[in-house]
Amino acid sequence: MGNILILDKVTIMSEKDETILDKLYLALNSPKQLTDNIIYSVNWNKVNVFVDLKQRGRVVIDGMDEKSLIIKDKENGKFTATILIVDENEKISFKKILEKLHQSKLMNMELYVSIVDKYGDVTYYTLSEIKMVK
């Protein structure tokens, strides 16, 4: 339950204040140039996924860490999914995936893994857990 409270605080803060991702999204759609400190301090894989989801009509907010985003339902405002962002060359442990899956499950959210290739193309995979019993 503690994670949900932390999640609510994080998302409430990011909804009220314009996040760096929101600023970048607006800047990418305008003729203005980005400053160097923004260009070098941003996780561009996260920006790619954020922009891709926005273009698909999703309501996206910043996640709990540097490699995650959260999708909200447009109609009821509930959090529906967590997106784990992974570079195609990045090694990710199975333990980390299971932890993210468990966190998402506790918050009644789906977990998607987005893999960003070297060209910036994004592929999404749904993860779920199956328990086999005799």
Backbone as a chain_set.jsonl record, in Angstrom:
{"seq": "MGNILILDKVTIMSEKDETILDKLYLALNSPKQLTDNIIYSVNWNKVNVFVDLKQRGRVVIDGMDEKSLIIKDKENGKFTATILIVDENEKISFKKILEKLHQSKLMNMELYVSIVDKYGDVTYYTLSEIKMVK", "coords": {"N": [[0.812, -1.204, 0.0], [2.046, 1.199, 0.603], [3.491, 1.96, -1.692], [1.511, 2.805, -3.429], [0.583, 5.159, -2.28], [2.871, 6.725, -2.486], [3.063, 6.761, -5.26], [0.705, 8.174, -5.889], [1.33, 10.721, -4.821], [3.499, 11.437, -6.433], [2.352, 11.453, -9.008], [0.322, 13.341, -8.707], [1.815, 15.641, -8.247], [3.159, 15.828, -10.725], [1.046, 16.209, -12.441], [0.0, 18.707, -11.804], [2.142, 20.518, -12.081], [4.108, 21.47, -14.882], [5.879, 18.979, -16.394], [9.248, 17.98, -17.275], [9.044, 16.328, -19.473], [6.613, 17.126, -20.608], [7.296, 19.748, -21.319], [9.3, 19.236, -23.199], [7.809, 17.853, -25.127], [6.096, 19.857, -26.042], [8.053, 21.628, -27.009], [9.214, 20.135, -29.059], [7.238, 20.213, -30.913], [7.262, 22.788, -31.791], [8.762, 25.681, -33.431], [10.94, 26.529, -31.964], [14.308, 26.228, -30.707], [15.879, 23.671, -28.779], [17.499, 24.018, -25.628], [20.967, 23.453, -24.727], [21.347, 22.336, -22.142], [18.966, 20.98, -21.713], [18.959, 19.162, -23.83], [21.141, 17.439, -23.26], [20.512, 16.39, -20.782], [18.393, 14.696, -20.8], [16.559, 11.634, -20.898], [16.409, 10.169, -23.779], [15.18, 7.92, -24.847], [12.998, 7.656, -23.206], [11.646, 9.981, -23.874], [11.056, 9.389, -26.564], [9.204, 7.246, -26.253], [7.237, 8.541, -24.741], [6.349, 10.567, -26.552], [5.461, 8.915, -28.655], [3.313, 7.537, -27.421], [1.657, 9.715, -26.785], [1.036, 10.591, -29.374], [-0.508, 8.49, -30.134], [-2.78, 9.02, -28.821], [-2.924, 8.652, -26.082], [-3.096, 9.404, -22.554], [-0.426, 10.422, -20.855], [1.787, 10.294, -18.125], [4.637, 11.186, -16.12], [6.654, 8.571, -14.79], [7.522, 6.598, -11.845], [10.234, 6.374, -11.785], [13.289, 6.91, -13.692], [13.028, 5.285, -15.877], [10.391, 4.758, -16.508], [6.92, 5.208, -17.345], [3.521, 6.325, -16.918], [0.253, 5.415, -17.804], [-2.849, 7.015, -18.1], [-6.384, 6.626, -17.89], [-8.518, 8.246, -20.143], [-11.213, 8.829, -19.692], [-12.051, 8.183, -16.975], [-9.89, 8.903, -15.432], [-8.289, 7.142, -14.04], [-5.312, 5.302, -13.229], [-3.974, 3.172, -15.578], [-1.904, 1.65, -16.697], [1.564, 0.736, -16.45], [4.551, 1.672, -17.978], [7.504, 0.192, -18.81], [10.594, 1.251, -19.784], [12.987, 0.275, -22.104], [16.156, 0.105, -23.587], [17.207, -1.272, -26.721], [19.703, -2.538, -26.586], [20.183, -2.841, -23.956], [20.768, -4.675, -21.02], [18.546, -6.354, -18.991], [17.535, -7.479, -15.875], [15.813, -10.479, -14.992], [14.757, -10.463, -12.501], [14.281, -7.735, -11.993], [12.255, -7.239, -13.83], [10.241, -8.9, -12.807], [9.853, -7.612, -10.34], [8.81, -5.117, -11.185], [6.501, -6.057, -12.408], [5.157, -7.119, -10.207], [4.795, -4.754, -8.667], [3.093, -3.325, -10.389], [0.904, -5.024, -10.438], [0.055, -4.868, -7.766], [-0.979, -2.321, -7.784], [-3.138, -2.559, -9.386], [-2.683, -2.332, -12.168], [-1.732, -2.674, -15.605], [1.284, -4.023, -17.042], [3.578, -2.901, -19.364], [6.288, -3.458, -21.535], [8.415, -1.365, -23.172], [10.414, -1.382, -25.925], [13.053, 0.317, -27.263], [14.537, 0.874, -30.299], [17.684, 1.426, -32.134], [16.996, 3.3, -34.013], [15.005, 4.724, -32.917], [12.506, 3.647, -33.017], [9.645, 2.211, -31.484], [8.633, -0.663, -29.743], [6.042, -2.445, -28.223], [5.382, -4.628, -25.493], [3.224, -6.766, -23.72], [3.217, -7.747, -20.369], [2.555, -10.445, -18.205], [1.714, -12.501, -15.401], [1.743, -15.951, -14.868], [0.592, -18.501, -12.855], [1.327, -21.77, -12.28], [-0.262, -24.589, -11.085], [-0.471, -27.81, -9.529]], "CA": [[0.0, 0.0, 0.0], [2.911, 2.371, 0.658], [3.849, 2.362, -3.047], [0.392, 3.513, -4.05], [0.582, 6.518, -1.748], [3.995, 7.428, -3.113], [2.687, 6.96, -6.645], [-0.273, 9.256, -5.949], [2.018, 11.989, -4.603], [4.319, 11.729, -7.61], [1.517, 11.789, -10.155], [-0.375, 14.597, -8.439], [2.789, 16.697, -8.488], [3.466, 15.971, -12.139], [-0.13, 16.684, -13.149], [-0.178, 20.131, -11.538], [3.275, 21.244, -12.647], [4.528, 20.987, -16.188], [7.088, 18.181, -16.247], [10.24, 18.143, -18.335], [8.535, 15.635, -20.655], [5.608, 17.998, -21.22], [8.015, 20.863, -21.938], [9.957, 18.712, -24.4], [6.781, 17.534, -26.115], [5.696, 21.14, -26.63], [9.189, 22.181, -27.748], [9.413, 19.353, -30.287], [6.185, 20.604, -31.852], [7.353, 24.216, -32.075], [9.982, 26.02, -34.179], [12.018, 26.921, -31.058], [15.379, 25.26, -30.521], [16.078, 23.225, -27.408], [18.772, 24.437, -25.043], [21.925, 22.368, -24.526], [21.167, 21.626, -20.87], [17.839, 20.042, -21.871], [19.353, 18.118, -24.777], [22.067, 16.474, -22.664], [20.056, 15.872, -19.485], [17.137, 13.973, -20.987], [16.555, 10.245, -21.343], [15.727, 10.278, -25.068], [14.299, 6.767, -25.032], [11.758, 7.988, -22.501], [10.972, 10.99, -24.693], [10.499, 8.673, -27.72], [8.021, 6.501, -25.831], [6.253, 9.552, -24.335], [5.801, 11.169, -27.773], [4.736, 7.869, -29.371], [2.04, 7.301, -26.735], [0.844, 10.928, -26.966], [0.545, 10.581, -30.748], [-1.536, 7.44, -30.205], [-3.951, 9.507, -28.099], [-2.897, 8.25, -24.672], [-2.74, 10.394, -21.536], [0.803, 9.872, -20.287], [2.467, 11.103, -17.114], [5.946, 10.687, -15.722], [6.603, 7.429, -13.891], [8.175, 6.682, -10.545], [11.69, 6.432, -11.956], [13.763, 7.43, -14.976], [12.749, 4.346, -16.953], [8.985, 4.36, -16.538], [5.837, 6.162, -17.582], [2.223, 5.82, -16.474], [-0.857, 5.77, -18.684], [-4.114, 7.261, -17.422], [-7.596, 6.528, -18.691], [-9.047, 9.581, -20.46], [-12.57, 9.018, -19.209], [-12.224, 8.185, -15.52], [-8.697, 9.423, -14.778], [-7.578, 6.104, -13.279], [-4.057, 4.813, -13.794], [-4.282, 1.874, -16.173], [-0.736, 0.853, -17.073], [2.926, 1.206, -16.258], [5.403, 1.368, -19.123], [8.921, 0.049, -18.489], [11.318, 1.647, -20.996], [14.241, -0.458, -22.214], [16.907, 0.249, -24.833], [17.365, -2.601, -27.33], [20.986, -3.13, -26.216], [20.285, -2.857, -22.499], [20.493, -5.93, -20.333], [17.643, -6.145, -17.865], [17.43, -8.734, -15.144], [14.48, -11.044, -14.836], [14.324, -10.038, -11.172], [13.738, -6.382, -12.122], [10.977, -7.363, -14.538], [9.275, -9.455, -11.851], [9.547, -6.564, -9.363], [7.903, -4.168, -11.844], [5.233, -6.753, -12.603], [4.531, -7.188, -8.878], [4.353, -3.394, -8.339], [1.935, -3.007, -11.23], [-0.199, -5.872, -9.984], [-0.431, -4.304, -6.505], [-1.696, -1.08, -8.073], [-4.184, -2.904, -10.363], [-2.303, -1.767, -13.452], [-1.033, -3.578, -16.516], [2.685, -3.678, -17.273], [4.066, -3.007, -20.73], [7.702, -3.168, -21.74], [8.634, -0.718, -24.465], [11.798, -1.532, -26.358], [13.382, 1.366, -28.223], [15.71, 0.468, -31.082], [18.651, 2.491, -32.407], [16.377, 4.296, -34.885], [13.961, 5.403, -32.157], [11.231, 2.944, -33.151], [9.225, 1.636, -30.209], [7.816, -1.868, -29.781], [5.451, -2.67, -26.899], [5.041, -5.991, -25.114], [2.457, -6.88, -22.486], [3.731, -8.781, -19.473], [1.649, -10.912, -17.178], [2.249, -13.606, -14.629], [0.893, -17.132, -14.825], [1.021, -19.443, -11.829], [0.918, -23.121, -12.605], [-0.412, -25.445, -9.905], [-0.846, -29.198, -9.854]], "C": [[0.85, 1.26, 0.0], [3.282, 2.876, -0.729], [2.746, 3.167, -3.718], [0.354, 4.953, -3.565], [1.699, 7.336, -2.367], [3.653, 7.73, -4.567], [1.709, 8.121, -6.767], [0.388, 10.612, -5.76], [2.812, 12.399, -5.839], [3.432, 12.173, -8.763], [0.745, 13.078, -9.92], [0.568, 15.765, -8.69], [3.009, 16.899, -9.984], [2.247, 16.428, -12.94], [-0.31, 18.185, -12.97], [0.917, 20.961, -12.189], [3.622, 20.633, -13.997], [5.846, 20.24, -16.025], [8.04, 18.464, -17.399], [9.769, 17.45, -19.615], [7.48, 16.469, -21.369], [6.273, 19.161, -21.947], [8.686, 20.421, -23.239], [8.946, 18.426, -25.499], [6.308, 18.805, -26.818], [6.813, 21.726, -27.492], [9.426, 21.44, -29.064], [8.379, 19.706, -31.351], [6.192, 22.094, -32.155], [8.655, 24.507, -32.824], [11.156, 26.41, -33.272], [13.067, 25.82, -30.953], [15.491, 24.912, -29.044], [17.432, 23.694, -26.899], [19.66, 23.221, -24.81], [21.688, 21.609, -23.225], [19.974, 20.673, -20.923], [18.263, 18.877, -22.751], [20.205, 17.034, -24.109], [21.57, 15.863, -21.359], [18.826, 14.98, -19.592], [17.394, 12.525, -21.404], [15.735, 10.205, -22.642], [14.858, 9.077, -25.391], [12.949, 7.024, -24.372], [10.957, 9.018, -23.291], [10.336, 10.32, -25.911], [9.205, 7.957, -27.368], [6.895, 7.471, -25.464], [5.564, 10.15, -25.565], [4.972, 10.141, -28.548], [3.359, 7.629, -28.746], [1.101, 8.504, -26.869], [0.235, 10.951, -28.366], [-0.525, 9.511, -30.965], [-2.783, 7.815, -29.392], [-4.014, 9.124, -26.636], [-2.593, 9.449, -23.777], [-1.579, 9.793, -20.766], [1.372, 10.839, -19.261], [3.773, 10.425, -16.738], [5.79, 9.563, -14.701], [7.361, 7.67, -12.597], [9.692, 6.75, -10.645], [12.021, 6.892, -13.373], [13.393, 6.525, -16.149], [11.304, 3.886, -16.962], [8.062, 5.543, -16.804], [4.547, 5.516, -17.095], [1.155, 6.312, -17.441], [-2.118, 5.916, -17.837], [-5.258, 7.092, -18.406], [-8.157, 7.926, -18.911], [-10.376, 9.849, -19.765], [-12.669, 9.127, -17.691], [-10.992, 8.654, -14.753], [-7.915, 8.412, -13.967], [-6.298, 5.718, -14.007], [-4.302, 3.405, -14.315], [-3.052, 1.02, -16.459], [0.565, 1.554, -16.707], [3.724, 0.768, -17.485], [6.846, 1.319, -18.629], [9.698, 0.273, -19.783], [12.696, 0.997, -21.009], [14.866, -0.175, -23.579], [17.162, -1.148, -25.39], [18.678, -3.294, -26.943], [21.175, -3.264, -24.708], [19.966, -4.249, -21.96], [19.619, -5.616, -19.128], [17.432, -7.49, -17.186], [15.977, -9.177, -15.038], [13.887, -10.632, -13.487], [13.677, -8.647, -11.24], [12.377, -6.41, -12.817], [9.902, -7.892, -13.593], [8.887, -8.43, -10.788], [8.563, -5.555, -9.942], [6.523, -4.782, -12.054], [4.454, -6.82, -11.293], [4.004, -5.814, -8.457], [3.094, -3.028, -9.112], [0.701, -3.775, -10.771], [-0.806, -5.335, -8.686], [-1.271, -3.05, -6.722], [-2.82, -1.285, -9.089], [-3.935, -2.26, -11.725], [-1.642, -2.853, -14.309], [0.415, -3.12, -16.633], [3.018, -3.927, -18.737], [5.563, -2.726, -20.72], [7.81, -2.541, -23.119], [10.117, -0.829, -24.783], [12.048, -0.525, -27.479], [14.645, 0.942, -28.972], [16.585, 1.674, -31.425], [18.1, 3.575, -33.33], [15.279, 5.082, -34.173], [12.586, 4.768, -32.306], [10.915, 2.214, -31.853], [8.338, 0.42, -30.455], [7.341, -2.15, -28.367], [5.116, -4.14, -26.711], [4.267, -5.948, -23.807], [3.066, -8.0, -21.656], [2.643, -9.165, -18.475], [2.265, -12.147, -16.525], [1.238, -14.75, -14.627], [1.456, -18.065, -13.766], [0.437, -20.803, -12.165], [0.849, -23.945, -11.323], [-0.833, -26.838, -10.351], [-2.24, -29.495, -9.386]], "O": [[0.434, 2.285, -0.54], [3.381, 4.085, -0.938], [3.016, 4.095, -4.48], [0.118, 5.868, -4.354], [1.505, 8.496, -2.73], [3.921, 8.828, -5.054], [1.859, 8.965, -7.65], [0.047, 11.563, -6.463], [2.797, 13.562, -6.24], [3.731, 13.166, -9.427], [0.536, 13.841, -10.864], [0.17, 16.769, -9.28], [3.039, 18.037, -10.454], [2.41, 16.987, -14.025], [-0.734, 18.867, -13.903], [0.636, 22.0, -12.786], [3.451, 19.434, -14.218], [6.829, 20.819, -15.562], [7.671, 19.112, -18.378], [10.056, 17.92, -20.716], [7.454, 16.516, -22.598], [5.87, 19.522, -23.052], [8.649, 21.13, -24.245], [9.194, 18.72, -26.669], [6.141, 18.825, -28.038], [6.556, 22.257, -28.573], [9.797, 22.051, -30.066], [8.616, 19.52, -32.545], [5.229, 22.614, -32.719], [9.554, 23.666, -32.848], [12.265, 26.605, -33.769], [12.759, 24.636, -31.092], [15.232, 25.742, -28.173], [18.399, 23.759, -27.658], [19.17, 22.096, -24.707], [21.81, 20.385, -23.191], [19.979, 19.652, -20.235], [17.956, 17.725, -22.445], [20.011, 15.846, -24.366], [22.163, 14.898, -20.877], [18.277, 14.556, -18.575], [18.322, 12.234, -22.16], [14.505, 10.209, -22.599], [13.888, 9.205, -26.138], [11.9, 6.661, -24.904], [9.731, 8.934, -23.366], [9.201, 10.64, -26.264], [8.221, 8.05, -28.102], [5.74, 7.254, -25.828], [4.337, 10.23, -25.613], [3.895, 10.468, -29.045], [2.359, 7.529, -29.457], [-0.106, 8.336, -27.044], [-0.937, 11.287, -28.532], [-1.346, 9.621, -31.876], [-3.722, 7.026, -29.286], [-5.064, 9.262, -26.009], [-1.917, 10.39, -24.192], [-1.733, 8.769, -20.1], [1.434, 12.046, -19.493], [3.978, 9.242, -17.008], [4.9, 9.604, -13.852], [7.782, 8.787, -12.296], [10.36, 7.144, -9.69], [11.128, 7.224, -14.152], [13.442, 6.96, -17.3], [11.008, 2.763, -17.371], [8.385, 6.698, -16.526], [4.491, 4.305, -16.886], [1.152, 7.475, -17.845], [-2.421, 5.081, -16.985], [-5.123, 7.377, -19.596], [-8.26, 8.708, -17.966], [-10.633, 10.962, -19.306], [-13.295, 10.052, -17.173], [-11.051, 8.789, -13.53], [-6.969, 8.781, -13.272], [-6.212, 5.795, -15.233], [-4.782, 2.542, -13.581], [-3.143, -0.207, -16.464], [0.651, 2.781, -16.661], [3.588, -0.358, -17.964], [7.351, 2.303, -18.089], [9.485, -0.435, -20.768], [13.474, 1.14, -20.066], [14.182, -0.211, -24.601], [17.317, -2.102, -24.628], [18.75, -4.523, -26.973], [22.21, -3.744, -24.245], [19.018, -4.902, -22.396], [19.924, -4.717, -18.344], [17.184, -8.503, -17.84], [15.053, -8.365, -14.999], [12.674, -10.473, -13.351], [12.644, -8.412, -10.613], [11.46, -5.685, -12.43], [8.779, -7.387, -13.582], [7.728, -8.377, -10.375], [7.597, -5.176, -9.281], [5.504, -4.111, -11.897], [3.242, -6.606, -11.27], [2.889, -5.714, -7.945], [2.144, -2.484, -8.548], [-0.404, -3.234, -10.726], [-2.025, -5.341, -8.517], [-2.169, -2.753, -5.934], [-3.389, -0.318, -9.596], [-4.847, -1.719, -12.35], [-1.073, -3.815, -13.792], [0.731, -1.963, -16.354], [2.775, -5.006, -19.276], [6.039, -1.861, -19.985], [7.354, -3.11, -24.11], [10.966, -0.415, -23.993], [11.356, -0.514, -28.497], [15.685, 0.685, -28.365], [16.267, 2.805, -31.055], [18.679, 4.658, -33.42], [14.689, 5.996, -34.75], [11.603, 5.29, -31.78], [11.807, 1.667, -31.203], [7.414, 0.464, -31.268], [8.127, -2.103, -27.42], [4.635, -4.81, -27.625], [4.606, -5.191, -22.898], [3.391, -9.067, -22.175], [1.91, -8.313, -17.973], [3.21, -12.744, -17.041], [0.043, -14.545, -14.415], [2.645, -18.384, -13.774], [-0.774, -20.966, -12.314], [1.814, -23.984, -10.559], [-1.459, -27.02, -11.395], [-2.729, -30.61, -9.571]]}, "num_chains": 1, "name": "protein.A"}
